[in-house]
Amino acid sequence: MTYTALARKWRPRSFGELTGQEHVLRALSNALSANRVHHAFLFTGTRGVGKTTIARILAKCLNCETGATATPCGVCAACREIDEGRFIDLIEVDAASRTKVDDTRELLDNVQYAPTRGRYKVYLIDEVHMLSAHSFNALLKTLEEPPPHVKFLLATTDPQKLPVTVLSRCLQFNLKRLSVGMIADRMSQILAAEIVPFDAAAVRLVAIAADGSMRDGLSLLDQLIAFGDGRVEEAAARAMLGTVDRQQVAKLVELLAAAEPAALLDYGRSLEEWSPDHVQLLDALAAMFARIALKQAVPDYEGDELHGAEMLAEFASRLAPEDVQLYYQTAILGRRDLQWAPDPRTGFEMTLLRMLAFRPASDQGTATSAPASGAARGTERPAVRAAAAAPRRAPPGQSSAPSAQPALADVPPRDLTGPAVLQGGPAPGVGQPLSAANWASIVGALELGGLSRQLAAHCAFLGRDGMLIRLALDPRNQHVRTPSTVERLTQALCRHLGETLRVEVEVEIVEASAETPARAEERQARDELAAARASLEADPTVLALKEKFGATLRTDTIRPNR
């Protein structure tokens, strides 16, 4: 017996069966109801979100024997033949395999002829961005002024590669990635109809692995049914996908809550027998902390299939909110930095240690949302007390008197959810107040390179409000402002000034009075060049050559000696 894959068997046959994409369906339904159907449509979006499916349903809507409608009957000859892929007036083309201009001309030779059976002749061109430049040129005229009986439905995953002349001739619809909930709900309906026993947690894992693609999700579901011998269970899903067990993640969170570094590292190393993907492990930890934070903020939050309400409630009561925020941020930053670690296991262990090392001082690691009181400091961990009590060495030329900076144990928990968070001891910039006057000199001393230094050099200092530093970036240089460059600039400023700071970069026209370091450097170069030229103009030797031989000084060749 021939088996049909779930992605093909359960492919939607009407707009009502589609999951998500309501913004597209509403526009198409209204156009069909008002009989205002454009001649060319472009559907864009990542793989498996319904581009060709919507195009085929639209072709069915246009050719249904009951009339052009948003709700085709599905039983007439035209509807059945389109569903079965044998409707003669629906011409489907895979542009990836027919990129030559001759293929396109051959395709368009029959455009002028009326449809054989249907109301419209529909051309569905998939992955249209793969056509060659000559093929697009051959298509343009027909695409702009097609015969009244022709409709073009184009689909692509990469609309940036399409010529603007093509884009301007189409109605463009961008299909969204599907949410985990949408994919999980649809798969649950399919499994129930297929009479396949399943766990909600297993379906959730597959939906997460689908990464926004319904087709990918159904393909994974097919694989899981075979892997699980006709059943969809959580243990089988984790084994197939290579994800860690949620009890293992919960154990890590429990050891973090207890602030037991030795036990935490021992358990982390014990996970090696499962050959875990450390990126997925940190993702699972971050997801757990996110759910715990939700539970703390919204006590009625019930969790989901992978994070039960009872477990979340227990951790929410044991962990301080600021600890949860710190752990979450440390997990996602550790995931980002994992590629730079000596090996994934070392990077994972260092991430766990950072969670404890940067944890705000509290009473024996128990949850508290307020700064540690004087009575509680006596029960802090020995390492914290030693760090707080250790005298700080004064920089050369400064007094060794006790610093006014508070000891580590006196520092209240800080908000670590900004673009960059660093807390350190005295740095070269400490004692030098940040202002517009010394912004250029501070930028020159920062440990930055590449685009991050370009960002700093083209920013003007607007002001400071507590921990927030506001900078202005000229729109002409806004290409250097990315989340990573802003974060690196923030970290460099934190290290240099020895403070925990946040940086906000606003794109606006920088006034001439607000000089950026780049402008300051240009001004200095101009001044040096003018001085060099003036010096040569006044040089006795040059004056003598001019007078005696009629020499001319070429000032455009003068360069300052820098």
C-alpha positions as a Python dict, from the first residue, in 0.01 Angstrom:
ca = {
    (1, 'M'): (0, 0, 0),
    (2, 'T'): (133, 343, -96),
    (3, 'Y'): (189, 578, 196),
    (4, 'T'): (131, 951, 154),
    (5, 'A'): (343, 1179, 370),
    (6, 'L'): (153, 1385, 626),
    (7, 'A'): (268, 1712, 469),
    (8, 'R'): (105, 1608, 139),
    (9, 'K'): (-197, 1427, 279),
    (10, 'W'): (-297, 1714, 507),
    (11, 'R'): (-213, 1999, 272),
    (12, 'P'): (-491, 2261, 306),
    (13, 'R'): (-742, 2261, 23),
    (14, 'S'): (-925, 2582, 116),
    (15, 'F'): (-854, 2908, 293),
    (16, 'G'): (-1048, 2783, 595),
    (17, 'E'): (-803, 2495, 649),
    (18, 'L'): (-494, 2715, 650),
    (19, 'T'): (-305, 2781, 971),
    (20, 'G'): (-209, 3143, 1025),
    (21, 'Q'): (-148, 3398, 746),
    (22, 'E'): (-478, 3574, 820),
    (23, 'H'): (-347, 3900, 673),
    (24, 'V'): (-302, 3732, 333),
    (25, 'L'): (-628, 3537, 339),
    (26, 'R'): (-831, 3846, 427),
    (27, 'A'): (-689, 4046, 135),
    (28, 'L'): (-743, 3762, -114),
    (29, 'S'): (-1094, 3684, 11),
    (30, 'N'): (-1200, 4048, -15),
    (31, 'A'): (-1053, 4078, -365),
    (32, 'L'): (-1237, 3767, -482),
    (33, 'S'): (-1566, 3878, -325),
    (34, 'A'): (-1541, 4221, -490),
    (35, 'N'): (-1418, 4074, -822),
    (36, 'R'): (-1105, 4292, -803),
    (37, 'V'): (-838, 4027, -857),
    (38, 'H'): (-498, 4158, -967),
    (39, 'H'): (-324, 3986, -1258),
    (40, 'A'): (4, 3914, -1071),
    (41, 'F'): (69, 3806, -711),
    (42, 'L'): (402, 3753, -536),
    (43, 'F'): (406, 3535, -223),
    (44, 'T'): (725, 3559, -15),
    (45, 'G'): (836, 3390, 306),
    (46, 'T'): (1057, 3120, 448),
    (47, 'R'): (1018, 2754, 354),
    (48, 'G'): (705, 2564, 450),
    (49, 'V'): (480, 2856, 550),
    (50, 'G'): (222, 2807, 272),
    (51, 'K'): (331, 3004, -36),
    (52, 'T'): (252, 2746, -305),
    (53, 'T'): (-42, 2612, -103),
    (54, 'I'): (-210, 2955, -102),
    (55, 'A'): (-130, 2994, -473),
    (56, 'R'): (-301, 2663, -557),
    (57, 'I'): (-605, 2749, -347),
    (58, 'L'): (-625, 3086, -524),
    (59, 'A'): (-611, 2905, -860),
    (60, 'K'): (-899, 2687, -740),
    (61, 'C'): (-1095, 2996, -629),
    (62, 'L'): (-1053, 3152, -974),
    (63, 'N'): (-1156, 2841, -1170),
    (64, 'C'): (-1424, 2679, -953),
    (65, 'E'): (-1723, 2591, -1173),
    (66, 'T'): (-1958, 2761, -925),
    (67, 'G'): (-1790, 3093, -1004),
    (68, 'A'): (-1491, 3295, -882),
    (69, 'T'): (-1526, 3277, -505),
    (70, 'A'): (-1323, 3275, -185),
    (71, 'T'): (-1492, 2946, -88),
    (72, 'P'): (-1456, 2699, -379),
    (73, 'C'): (-1683, 2396, -371),
    (74, 'G'): (-1399, 2142, -378),
    (75, 'V'): (-1613, 1884, -561),
    (76, 'C'): (-1641, 2014, -916),
    (77, 'A'): (-1408, 1884, -1187),
    (78, 'A'): (-1186, 2192, -1179),
    (79, 'C'): (-1142, 2180, -799),
    (80, 'R'): (-1069, 1808, -798),
    (81, 'E'): (-818, 1830, -1084),
    (82, 'I'): (-632, 2120, -916),
    (83, 'D'): (-615, 1921, -591),
    (84, 'E'): (-480, 1623, -781),
    (85, 'G'): (-226, 1833, -975),
    (86, 'R'): (-364, 1761, -1324),
    (87, 'F'): (-561, 2074, -1413),
    (88, 'I'): (-453, 2167, -1765),
    (89, 'D'): (-491, 2543, -1716),
    (90, 'L'): (-275, 2554, -1403),
    (91, 'I'): (82, 2562, -1529),
    (92, 'E'): (328, 2507, -1245),
    (93, 'V'): (692, 2592, -1313),
    (94, 'D'): (996, 2528, -1095),
    (95, 'A'): (1217, 2825, -1176),
    (96, 'A'): (1514, 2656, -1013),
    (97, 'S'): (1526, 2399, -1293),
    (98, 'R'): (1409, 2625, -1578),
    (99, 'T'): (1630, 2933, -1551),
    (100, 'K'): (1720, 2981, -1919),
    (101, 'V'): (1560, 3252, -2128),
    (102, 'D'): (1454, 2994, -2390),
    (103, 'D'): (1251, 2812, -2124),
    (104, 'T'): (1072, 3135, -2032),
    (105, 'R'): (998, 3224, -2395),
    (106, 'E'): (861, 2876, -2456),
    (107, 'L'): (642, 2914, -2150),
    (108, 'L'): (507, 3251, -2264),
    (109, 'D'): (437, 3143, -2623),
    (110, 'N'): (100, 3001, -2515),
    (111, 'V'): (-6, 3297, -2298),
    (112, 'Q'): (-208, 3449, -2581),
    (113, 'Y'): (-431, 3142, -2616),
    (114, 'A'): (-751, 3114, -2415),
    (115, 'P'): (-771, 2858, -2132),
    (116, 'T'): (-870, 2507, -2239),
    (117, 'R'): (-1118, 2426, -1959),
    (118, 'G'): (-1104, 2681, -1683),
    (119, 'R'): (-1200, 3045, -1648),
    (120, 'Y'): (-838, 3157, -1619),
    (121, 'K'): (-503, 3026, -1729),
    (122, 'V'): (-289, 3041, -1414),
    (123, 'Y'): (93, 3041, -1420),
    (124, 'L'): (243, 2938, -1084),
    (125, 'I'): (620, 3002, -1085),
    (126, 'D'): (791, 2869, -772),
    (127, 'E'): (1130, 3003, -652),
    (128, 'V'): (1099, 3276, -913),
    (129, 'H'): (1419, 3446, -789),
    (130, 'M'): (1618, 3168, -960),
    (131, 'L'): (1532, 3298, -1309),
    (132, 'S'): (1816, 3455, -1502),
    (133, 'A'): (1826, 3827, -1584),
    (134, 'H'): (1734, 3753, -1947),
    (135, 'S'): (1441, 3540, -1833),
    (136, 'F'): (1309, 3828, -1620),
    (137, 'N'): (1340, 4061, -1919),
    (138, 'A'): (1141, 3818, -2132),
    (139, 'L'): (874, 3796, -1859),
    (140, 'L'): (840, 4168, -1790),
    (141, 'K'): (620, 4279, -2080),
    (142, 'T'): (378, 3990, -2038),
    (143, 'L'): (374, 4042, -1662),
    (144, 'E'): (283, 4407, -1706),
    (145, 'E'): (8, 4365, -1966),
    (146, 'P'): (-111, 4004, -1971),
    (147, 'P'): (-426, 3896, -2156),
    (148, 'P'): (-743, 3919, -1940),
    (149, 'H'): (-763, 3539, -1909),
    (150, 'V'): (-414, 3502, -1750),
    (151, 'K'): (-305, 3525, -1386),
    (152, 'F'): (54, 3503, -1260),
    (153, 'L'): (123, 3361, -913),
    (154, 'L'): (490, 3392, -814),
    (155, 'A'): (648, 3242, -501),
    (156, 'T'): (998, 3294, -358),
    (157, 'T'): (1199, 3260, -40),
    (158, 'D'): (1435, 3541, -142),
    (159, 'P'): (1249, 3846, -277),
    (160, 'Q'): (1563, 4064, -254),
    (161, 'K'): (1695, 3890, -566),
    (162, 'L'): (1397, 3995, -778),
    (163, 'P'): (1437, 4302, -1003),
    (164, 'V'): (1241, 4603, -884),
    (165, 'T'): (1072, 4607, -1226),
    (166, 'V'): (915, 4272, -1140),
    (167, 'L'): (826, 4372, -783),
    (168, 'S'): (649, 4685, -904),
    (169, 'R'): (419, 4480, -1127),
    (170, 'C'): (297, 4244, -853),
    (171, 'L'): (87, 4255, -541),
    (172, 'Q'): (332, 4133, -278),
    (173, 'F'): (229, 3930, 28),
    (174, 'N'): (487, 3840, 291),
    (175, 'L'): (390, 3520, 472),
    (176, 'K'): (490, 3505, 838),
    (177, 'R'): (670, 3226, 1018),
    (178, 'L'): (422, 3017, 1213),
    (179, 'S'): (430, 3024, 1591),
    (180, 'V'): (509, 2715, 1797),
    (181, 'G'): (151, 2712, 1927),
    (182, 'M'): (0, 2716, 1577),
    (183, 'I'): (219, 2430, 1458),
    (184, 'A'): (155, 2225, 1774),
    (185, 'D'): (-223, 2272, 1751),
    (186, 'R'): (-230, 2167, 1385),
    (187, 'M'): (-15, 1859, 1451),
    (188, 'S'): (-238, 1760, 1743),
    (189, 'Q'): (-543, 1775, 1515),
    (190, 'I'): (-368, 1564, 1252),
    (191, 'L'): (-253, 1303, 1505),
    (192, 'A'): (-603, 1277, 1648),
    (193, 'A'): (-747, 1227, 1298),
    (194, 'E'): (-477, 969, 1217),
    (195, 'I'): (-552, 789, 1548),
    (196, 'V'): (-188, 810, 1659),
    (197, 'P'): (-131, 820, 2039),
    (198, 'F'): (73, 1125, 2135),
    (199, 'D'): (211, 1327, 2426),
    (200, 'A'): (149, 1700, 2423),
    (201, 'A'): (511, 1756, 2531),
    (202, 'A'): (641, 1553, 2234),
    (203, 'V'): (429, 1755, 1992),
    (204, 'R'): (562, 2075, 2149),
    (205, 'L'): (922, 1962, 2099),
    (206, 'V'): (860, 1886, 1732),
    (207, 'A'): (685, 2222, 1687),
    (208, 'I'): (986, 2402, 1834),
    (209, 'A'): (1223, 2207, 1608),
    (210, 'A'): (1010, 2301, 1305),
    (211, 'D'): (1141, 2659, 1337),
    (212, 'G'): (830, 2828, 1200),
    (213, 'S'): (774, 2588, 907),
    (214, 'M'): (460, 2374, 905),
    (215, 'R'): (600, 2148, 633),
    (216, 'D'): (921, 2088, 828),
    (217, 'G'): (713, 2015, 1138),
    (218, 'L'): (498, 1755, 960),
    (219, 'S'): (807, 1593, 808),
    (220, 'L'): (961, 1564, 1157),
    (221, 'L'): (631, 1429, 1285),
    (222, 'D'): (636, 1160, 1016),
    (223, 'Q'): (988, 1071, 1124),
    (224, 'L'): (891, 1060, 1492),
    (225, 'I'): (595, 828, 1425),
    (226, 'A'): (833, 586, 1254),
    (227, 'F'): (1097, 631, 1526),
    (228, 'G'): (842, 572, 1802),
    (229, 'D'): (682, 268, 1633),
    (230, 'G'): (348, 437, 1575),
    (231, 'R'): (349, 651, 1891),
    (232, 'V'): (452, 1012, 1957),
    (233, 'E'): (611, 1020, 2302),
    (234, 'E'): (833, 1276, 2474),
    (235, 'A'): (1125, 1040, 2539),
    (236, 'A'): (1132, 931, 2175),
    (237, 'A'): (1108, 1292, 2056),
    (238, 'R'): (1402, 1397, 2272),
    (239, 'A'): (1607, 1100, 2156),
    (240, 'M'): (1533, 1170, 1789),
    (241, 'L'): (1587, 1546, 1810),
    (242, 'G'): (1886, 1520, 2043),
    (243, 'T'): (1733, 1752, 2304),
    (244, 'V'): (1801, 1723, 2678),
    (245, 'D'): (1544, 1592, 2921),
    (246, 'R'): (1349, 1860, 3105),
    (247, 'Q'): (1429, 1693, 3437),
    (248, 'Q'): (1798, 1746, 3364),
    (249, 'V'): (1734, 2115, 3301),
    (250, 'A'): (1526, 2137, 3619),
    (251, 'K'): (1811, 1977, 3815),
    (252, 'L'): (2053, 2243, 3688),
    (253, 'V'): (1813, 2518, 3795),
    (254, 'E'): (1772, 2353, 4136),
    (255, 'L'): (2151, 2348, 4192),
    (256, 'L'): (2176, 2709, 4080),
    (257, 'A'): (1906, 2803, 4330),
    (258, 'A'): (2103, 2623, 4602),
    (259, 'A'): (2426, 2805, 4496),
    (260, 'E'): (2635, 2488, 4508),
    (261, 'P'): (2918, 2530, 4252),
    (262, 'A'): (3078, 2189, 4311),
    (263, 'A'): (2752, 1997, 4281),
    (264, 'L'): (2651, 2210, 3981),
    (265, 'L'): (2971, 2135, 3791),
    (266, 'D'): (2960, 1765, 3883),
    (267, 'Y'): (2608, 1735, 3749),
    (268, 'G'): (2696, 1935, 3436),
    (269, 'R'): (2982, 1694, 3367),
    (270, 'S'): (2758, 1394, 3426),
    (271, 'L'): (2546, 1507, 3131),
    (272, 'E'): (2839, 1428, 2899),
    (273, 'E'): (2732, 1063, 2883),
    (274, 'W'): (2427, 1181, 2687),
    (275, 'S'): (2652, 1368, 2439),
    (276, 'P'): (2440, 1682, 2470),
    (277, 'D'): (2437, 1974, 2230),
    (278, 'H'): (2554, 2250, 2464),
    (279, 'V'): (2384, 2516, 2252),
    (280, 'Q'): (2050, 2339, 2297),
    (281, 'L'): (2126, 2292, 2667),
    (282, 'L'): (2174, 2666, 2717),
    (283, 'D'): (1863, 2731, 2507),
    (284, 'A'): (1664, 2501, 2735),
    (285, 'L'): (1803, 2677, 3044),
    (286, 'A'): (1716, 3020, 2903),
    (287, 'A'): (1365, 2899, 2818),
    (288, 'M'): (1321, 2769, 3173),
    (289, 'F'): (1433, 3101, 3326),
    (290, 'A'): (1200, 3291, 3092),
    (291, 'R'): (903, 3082, 3213),
    (292, 'I'): (1008, 3129, 3577),
    (293, 'A'): (1022, 3506, 3525),
    (294, 'L'): (673, 3495, 3372),
    (295, 'K'): (547, 3300, 3672),
    (296, 'Q'): (696, 3558, 3909),
    (297, 'A'): (545, 3848, 3716),
    (298, 'V'): (208, 3681, 3650),
    (299, 'P'): (120, 3437, 3931),
    (300, 'D'): (-170, 3294, 3725),
    (301, 'Y'): (64, 3186, 3445),
    (302, 'E'): (6, 2812, 3387),
    (303, 'G'): (322, 2730, 3194),
    (304, 'D'): (313, 2506, 2887),
    (305, 'E'): (358, 2143, 2788),
    (306, 'L'): (730, 2148, 2872),
    (307, 'H'): (719, 2366, 3182),
    (308, 'G'): (451, 2262, 3429),
    (309, 'A'): (286, 2515, 3660),
    (310, 'E'): (393, 2333, 3981),
    (311, 'M'): (760, 2324, 3884),
    (312, 'L'): (753, 2690, 3782),
    (313, 'A'): (582, 2789, 4106),
    (314, 'E'): (849, 2608, 4311),
    (315, 'F'): (1140, 2776, 4134),
    (316, 'A'): (964, 3114, 4134),
    (317, 'S'): (946, 3100, 4513),
    (318, 'R'): (1308, 2986, 4556),
    (319, 'L'): (1478, 3228, 4316),
    (320, 'A'): (1493, 3605, 4347),
    (321, 'P'): (1359, 3791, 4040),
    (322, 'E'): (1696, 3963, 3988),
    (323, 'D'): (1870, 3623, 3999),
    (324, 'V'): (1634, 3490, 3733),
    (325, 'Q'): (1706, 3788, 3509),
    (326, 'L'): (2080, 3743, 3561),
    (327, 'Y'): (2067, 3369, 3487),
    (328, 'Y'): (1863, 3426, 3173),
    (329, 'Q'): (2100, 3690, 3038),
    (330, 'T'): (2407, 3485, 3127),
    (331, 'A'): (2260, 3182, 2946),
    (332, 'I'): (2192, 3365, 2620),
    (333, 'L'): (2529, 3544, 2629),
    (334, 'G'): (2702, 3214, 2706),
    (335, 'R'): (2526, 3058, 2408),
    (336, 'R'): (2652, 3339, 2187),
    (337, 'D'): (3009, 3306, 2315),
    (338, 'L'): (3015, 2925, 2296),
    (339, 'Q'): (3182, 2932, 1955),
    (340, 'W'): (3482, 3117, 2105),
    (341, 'A'): (3530, 2877, 2396),
    (342, 'P'): (3820, 2625, 2389),
    (343, 'D'): (3554, 2354, 2359),
    (344, 'P'): (3173, 2349, 2409),
    (345, 'R'): (3191, 2174, 2746),
    (346, 'T'): (3432, 2434, 2886),
    (347, 'G'): (3213, 2716, 2756),
    (348, 'F'): (2907, 2559, 2917),
    (349, 'E'): (3081, 2513, 3253),
    (350, 'M'): (3208, 2872, 3251),
    (351, 'T'): (2854, 2994, 3181),
    (352, 'L'): (2727, 2807, 3488),
    (353, 'L'): (3009, 2954, 3699),
    (354, 'R'): (2930, 3305, 3574),
    (355, 'M'): (2573, 3267, 3692),
    (356, 'L'): (2701, 3217, 4046),
    (357, 'A'): (2999, 3452, 4028),
    (358, 'F'): (2795, 3755, 3920),
    (359, 'R'): (2501, 3675, 4146),
    (360, 'P'): (2402, 3964, 4376),
    (361, 'A'): (2495, 3903, 4740),
    (362, 'S'): (2204, 3756, 4939),
    (363, 'D'): (2134, 3559, 5251),
    (364, 'Q'): (2271, 3205, 5197),
    (365, 'G'): (2153, 3207, 4836),
    (366, 'T'): (1787, 3224, 4935),
    (367, 'A'): (1550, 3438, 4735),
    (368, 'T'): (1535, 3804, 4823),
    (369, 'S'): (1432, 4094, 4609),
    (370, 'A'): (1597, 4358, 4829),
    (371, 'P'): (1966, 4438, 4884),
    (372, 'A'): (2139, 4243, 5158),
    (373, 'S'): (2107, 4412, 5497),
    (374, 'G'): (2392, 4462, 5740),
    (375, 'A'): (2277, 4167, 5949),
    (376, 'A'): (2262, 3941, 5648),
    (377, 'R'): (2614, 4020, 5531),
    (378, 'G'): (2759, 3808, 5806),
    (379, 'T'): (2621, 3495, 5640),
    (380, 'E'): (2745, 3566, 5290),
    (381, 'R'): (2971, 3326, 5109),
    (382, 'P'): (3337, 3355, 5222),
    (383, 'A'): (3458, 3447, 4873),
    (384, 'V'): (3218, 3739, 4858),
    (385, 'R'): (3321, 3866, 5204),
    (386, 'A'): (3689, 3835, 5110),
    (387, 'A'): (3637, 4028, 4787),
    (388, 'A'): (3446, 4299, 4971),
    (389, 'A'): (3704, 4332, 5247),
    (390, 'A'): (4018, 4320, 5030),
    (391, 'P'): (4192, 4660, 5003),
    (392, 'R'): (4208, 4802, 4655),
    (393, 'R'): (4544, 4908, 4513),
    (394, 'A'): (4543, 5271, 4410),
    (395, 'P'): (4662, 5361, 4061),
    (396, 'P'): (5007, 5526, 4032),
    (397, 'G'): (4997, 5886, 4146),
    (398, 'Q'): (4679, 5850, 4349),
    (399, 'S'): (4628, 5825, 4719),
    (400, 'S'): (4589, 5481, 4871),
    (401, 'A'): (4312, 5606, 5098),
    (402, 'P'): (3996, 5398, 5106),
    (403, 'S'): (3796, 5441, 4791),
    (404, 'A'): (3453, 5594, 4799),
    (405, 'Q'): (3334, 5315, 4572),
    (406, 'P'): (3116, 5072, 4774),
    (407, 'A'): (3237, 4722, 4852),
    (408, 'L'): (3096, 4435, 4646),
    (409, 'A'): (2870, 4317, 4926),
    (410, 'D'): (2721, 4668, 4956),
    (411, 'V'): (2625, 4689, 4592),
    (412, 'P'): (2250, 4630, 4552),
    (413, 'P'): (2128, 4398, 4279),
    (414, 'R'): (2148, 4573, 3947),
    (415, 'D'): (1936, 4552, 3638),
    (416, 'L'): (2128, 4322, 3406),
    (417, 'T'): (1880, 4314, 3119),
    (418, 'G'): (2019, 4608, 2921),
    (419, 'P'): (2226, 4589, 2603),
    (420, 'A'): (2542, 4518, 2800),
    (421, 'V'): (2613, 4466, 3167),
    (422, 'L'): (2953, 4477, 3325),
    (423, 'Q'): (3056, 4553, 3676),
    (424, 'G'): (3420, 4600, 3758),
    (425, 'G'): (3674, 4768, 3976),
    (426, 'P'): (3862, 5088, 3911),
    (427, 'A'): (3961, 5145, 3552),
    (428, 'P'): (4179, 5404, 3377),
    (429, 'G'): (3881, 5630, 3321),
    (430, 'V'): (3760, 5637, 3681),
    (431, 'G'): (3765, 5987, 3818),
    (432, 'Q'): (3735, 6135, 3467),
    (433, 'P'): (3373, 6255, 3435),
    (434, 'L'): (3215, 6174, 3102),
    (435, 'S'): (3120, 6486, 2909),
    (436, 'A'): (3105, 6626, 2557),
    (437, 'A'): (3440, 6798, 2616),
    (438, 'N'): (3636, 6479, 2686),
    (439, 'W'): (3426, 6235, 2480),
    (440, 'A'): (3687, 6225, 2200),
    (441, 'S'): (3973, 6148, 2440),
    (442, 'I'): (3773, 5875, 2612),
    (443, 'V'): (3687, 5714, 2275),
    (444, 'G'): (4055, 5720, 2184),
    (445, 'A'): (4137, 5521, 2499),
    (446, 'L'): (3866, 5255, 2454),
    (447, 'E'): (3961, 4898, 2366),
    (448, 'L'): (3768, 4886, 2040),
    (449, 'G'): (3829, 4797, 1679),
    (450, 'G'): (3649, 4758, 1348),
    (451, 'L'): (3288, 4874, 1320),
    (452, 'S'): (3260, 4925, 1697),
    (453, 'R'): (3535, 5189, 1685),
    (454, 'Q'): (3373, 5347, 1380),
    (455, 'L'): (3045, 5368, 1573),
    (456, 'A'): (3213, 5538, 1869),
    (457, 'A'): (3409, 5776, 1644),
    (458, 'H'): (3096, 5897, 1461),
    (459, 'C'): (2884, 5945, 1776),
    (460, 'A'): (2842, 6272, 1959),
    (461, 'F'): (2787, 6279, 2335),
    (462, 'L'): (2436, 6405, 2416),
    (463, 'G'): (2428, 6354, 2790),
    (464, 'R'): (2408, 6113, 3079),
    (465, 'D'): (2111, 6025, 3298),
    (466, 'G'): (2223, 5797, 3580),
    (467, 'M'): (2338, 5470, 3424),
    (468, 'L'): (2214, 5573, 3077),
    (469, 'I'): (2453, 5736, 2829),
    (470, 'R'): (2286, 5896, 2528),
    (471, 'L'): (2477, 5929, 2201),
    (472, 'A'): (2380, 6077, 1863),
    (473, 'L'): (2484, 5909, 1536),
    (474, 'D'): (2469, 6094, 1206),
    (475, 'P'): (2225, 5920, 962),
    (476, 'R'): (2505, 5899, 704),
    (477, 'N'): (2688, 5654, 930),
    (478, 'Q'): (2391, 5457, 1063),
    (479, 'H'): (2513, 5140, 888),
    (480, 'V'): (2766, 5094, 1169),
    (481, 'R'): (2493, 5080, 1434),
    (482, 'T'): (2405, 4717, 1497),
    (483, 'P'): (2311, 4540, 1822),
    (484, 'S'): (2658, 4384, 1840),
    (485, 'T'): (2851, 4709, 1783),
    (486, 'V'): (2638, 4895, 2041),
    (487, 'E'): (2696, 4613, 2288),
    (488, 'R'): (3073, 4613, 2236),
    (489, 'L'): (3082, 4992, 2279),
    (490, 'T'): (2882, 4958, 2601),
    (491, 'Q'): (3117, 4693, 2737),
    (492, 'A'): (3425, 4901, 2651),
    (493, 'L'): (3279, 5206, 2829),
    (494, 'C'): (3192, 4993, 3134),
    (495, 'R'): (3548, 4861, 3152),
    (496, 'H'): (3704, 5202, 3099),
    (497, 'L'): (3489, 5391, 3350),
    (498, 'G'): (3455, 5105, 3600),
    (499, 'E'): (3075, 5140, 3612),
    (500, 'T'): (2765, 4953, 3506),
    (501, 'L'): (2623, 5153, 3216),
    (502, 'R'): (2370, 5140, 2938),
    (503, 'V'): (2422, 5309, 2602),
    (504, 'E'): (2146, 5443, 2380),
    (505, 'V'): (2245, 5545, 2025),
    (506, 'E'): (1998, 5776, 1853),
    (507, 'V'): (2017, 5831, 1478),
    (508, 'E'): (1983, 6205, 1422),
    (509, 'I'): (2166, 6487, 1249),
    (510, 'V'): (2462, 6586, 1465),
    (511, 'E'): (2497, 6961, 1502),
    (512, 'A'): (2832, 7119, 1424),
    (513, 'S'): (2865, 7225, 1787),
    (514, 'A'): (2841, 6864, 1902),
    (515, 'E'): (3175, 6746, 1767),
    (516, 'T'): (3225, 6373, 1717),
    (517, 'P'): (3570, 6214, 1758),
    (518, 'A'): (3584, 6163, 1381),
    (519, 'R'): (3515, 6533, 1321),
    (520, 'A'): (3771, 6625, 1586),
    (521, 'E'): (4031, 6414, 1408),
    (522, 'E'): (3943, 6571, 1072),
    (523, 'R'): (3967, 6919, 1226),
    (524, 'Q'): (4304, 6836, 1380),
    (525, 'A'): (4429, 6704, 1046),
    (526, 'R'): (4315, 7024, 870),
    (527, 'D'): (4486, 7238, 1133),
    (528, 'E'): (4809, 7041, 1103),
    (529, 'L'): (4798, 7066, 724),
    (530, 'A'): (4740, 7440, 738),
    (531, 'A'): (5028, 7476, 985),
    (532, 'A'): (5257, 7268, 762),
    (533, 'R'): (5172, 7476, 457),
    (534, 'A'): (5222, 7802, 648),
    (535, 'S'): (5554, 7678, 778),
    (536, 'L'): (5678, 7595, 429),
    (537, 'E'): (5549, 7922, 287),
    (538, 'A'): (5759, 8106, 547),
    (539, 'D'): (6065, 7885, 516),
    (540, 'P'): (6374, 8092, 415),
    (541, 'T'): (6492, 7832, 165),
    (542, 'V'): (6154, 7821, -9),
    (543, 'L'): (6140, 8201, -17),
    (544, 'A'): (6490, 8213, -169),
    (545, 'L'): (6398, 7961, -439),
    (546, 'K'): (6089, 8159, -528),
    (547, 'E'): (6281, 8484, -552),
    (548, 'K'): (6586, 8351, -740),
    (549, 'F'): (6435, 8091, -974),
    (550, 'G'): (6066, 8183, -981),
    (551, 'A'): (5979, 7853, -816),
    (552, 'T'): (5620, 7770, -724),
    (553, 'L'): (5526, 7583, -408),
    (554, 'R'): (5270, 7307, -479),
    (555, 'T'): (5069, 7325, -160),
    (556, 'D'): (4839, 7041, -270),
    (557, 'T'): (5127, 6795, -226),
    (558, 'I'): (5203, 6897, 133),
    (559, 'R'): (5112, 6640, 397),
    (560, 'P'): (5155, 6679, 772),
    (561, 'N'): (5411, 6449, 933),
    (562, 'R'): (5185, 6249, 1171),
}
